[in-house]
Amino acid sequence: MSPKKEYYKLLAQKIIKNLEKRNMEGYYAESPEDAVNTALSLMEEGSSVTWGGSMTMEEIGLKSRLDKYTVYDRAKAATPEEVQKIYRDAFSCDNYIMSTNAITVDGELLNIDGTGNRVSALIYGPKNVIVIAGMNKVTDNIEAAYKRARSDASVPNAIRLDMNTPCKATGLCNDCTSPDCICCQVVVTRYSRIKGRIKVILVGESLGF
């Protein structure tokens, strides 16, 4: 095992203990394939599943492994009305998969959202929330998490989504109020009222934004 991998594993063990104090479950996966297998093991076959926008989920190849589940995929919706229905169906879904913009060593999750569907499902609704995050998203504290989300996550996402925001043009967060702003909601998850509802899979790789 490389020194970086060993470091990731040791750090993940500390985060997992802190997640437990916050009523969340933590898991460590050394590789993307391990992360996929862990996620699948946390979902009952035949149960319903949907997800928020996540480059991490794309990168590890999880979507192609969901053939044994009832999938709600808004990318396959034919109309805007169907997209909105899937957004709402997510709240009664058995499993909601997402990543996080940042996670602190102390086990807090920080997420920034534009539409609000992702953070809404994280907060309330789905029976299971499975958060998959590369170790590159770990920060020392919540202040650093916020900074990471605003720069390392939001700016690349604005570029990826081709949003008409100042950060897309300059590469820097401008704390904008643009109509295309994708930083409309900032949510810190510091505790889960329902024990074990939120499950965090930390992956020993650099994944997502």
N, C-alpha and C positions, 0 to 999 in steps of 0.2 A: 504494500500500500504506500502511495506517495505521501510525502509530508503534508501536502495540502489536503489530501483525502483524509488523513489521520486527524488533521486539525478540524475539518468539517464534521467528522464523526464525534469528536470530543465536544465541540461546540453544540452540536445538535442534541447531545445527551443532556446538556445543561438546559437548553431551551425546552426540551420535552418535559423535564421536571417542573419547570416554571409554568408550562401550559397546564399541567395536571393541577396546580394550585389555582388555576383560573377555570377549572371545570371543563377543560378541553383535552382531547386526546392528541398525543404526538407520536409520530412514527419517523424513522429514518430509513431512507432508501439510498443505497450507494450509487445506483445508476438509474437512468430513465426507465429501463425495463423493469427494474425492481419497483419503481414508483407506480407503474401501470399495474403490476400484479398486486401491489398493496391496495391500490384504489379499488380494484375489482373485488378483492377479498372483503372489502367493507360494504359492498352492495349486494343485496340478495338478487339472485337471478330472476328475471321477469319483472323486477320492480321498475318504476319510472325514473328517468334521469334527464336532466337538462343542465345547462351550464351558462356562465357568464363569459363575456369575451376574454379569452385567455391564450396568449401566445405560448405559455408553458404547456398547456394541454395539447396544442398543436405540435409542439416540438417533441414531446415524448411519445406521440402516436396513440394516445388514449382513445380518440374518437373511433378509430378503426377496430377497436376491440369491444364495442358496445352492442354487438349483434344479438346478445342474449337478454337485452333489456328493452323496455318500452321507451323510446327516445323522442324527446321534444326538441327539434332542431330548428331554430328560427331562420337559419340560412336556407332552409328548404321551403319556407313560406312563400306563397304565390302573390300575396297582397299585403299591404301595410296593416290591414285589419287582422290578418292571420299572425303577423309578427306580434301585434299587441296581445292577441289571445295567448300566444306562447309565453310572453312575458308574465301574464297573469296566471297561467297554468303552473308556472314555476313555483308559485307559493304553496300549491298542494302536491308538489312532486315529492317522491320518496327520497331522491338524491339530487343535490345541487353541487356541481363541480365548478371550482373557480381557483384562481391563484390569489395572491395578495401583493399589493404594491410594496409592502415592507413588513417585517416582523422583528420585534426587538428581542434581545437576549432574554429579557424578562418575560417574554411570552405574549406581548400585546401585538395585535394586528392593526395595521393602518392601511386604509383604502381610500382612494379618490375615484369618484365616478361622475360621469356626465349625465346619462339618462337616469341613473339611480336604481336600475333593476338589479344590478349585481350586489350592491350594498344592502338593498332592501331584503333580498333573499338570504343574505348572510345574517341579518338581524332577526328575521321572523319568517316562518312559513314552512319551508321544506323540512322533512323529518331529519334528514342527514345533510350536513354541509361538509364537503371534502375539499380542503384547501391544499393545493400542491404548489410548493415554492422551492426554487433553487436557493442554495445557500448564499448566493450573491445578494439576496434580498434581506439578509440579516443586518440589523443596525444595533448600535450600542444602547440607544434610548429613543424615546418617542419623538424628540426634537429632530434627531438624525433621520428617523423614519419619515417624518413629514418632508424634510428636505429631499430625501431620496425619491419620494413619490412625486414631488413637484418637478424634479429635474430628470432623474434617470428613467422614470416611468412615463410621466405625462407627456413630455416633449416628444420622445420617439413614437408614442401612441398617436399623438396629434398628426405626426408626419405619416404614419402608417394608414390612418383613417382619412388622410387628405382633408383635414379640417382647416377652415379659414381662420386661423388664430395667429396672434403675433409670434408665439413660440415656434410655429411651423416655419415662419420666415427667418427668425433670428437664431433659433436653437436654444433660446433661453426663456425661462418662465417669466412672464410679464405681469403676473397676478391680474390677468385680464378679466373683463366682463363682456367678452365677445359673444355674439349669439351662438357660435360654434364651440364655446368653452367646454372642455371635458373635465374640468375641475369644479363641478358645481356642488358636490357633496364631499365632505371629508369625514370619515367614520373611523373611530378608534374602538376596537373590540378588546376590552380589558377583562371580560368575564362572560361566561356562558351560563345563563340562568338554568338551562337544561343540561345536566351533566352528560358529557360525551356527544352532544349533538354536533359540535364542531370538531372535526378531525383534521389535523394538520400533518401533511406528509412533507418532510424536509428532504430535499434531494441533493446529494453531494456533487452537484454540477452548477454551472452558471446557466440559468434558464430564464427566458422571458425578459421583460423590461423592468 
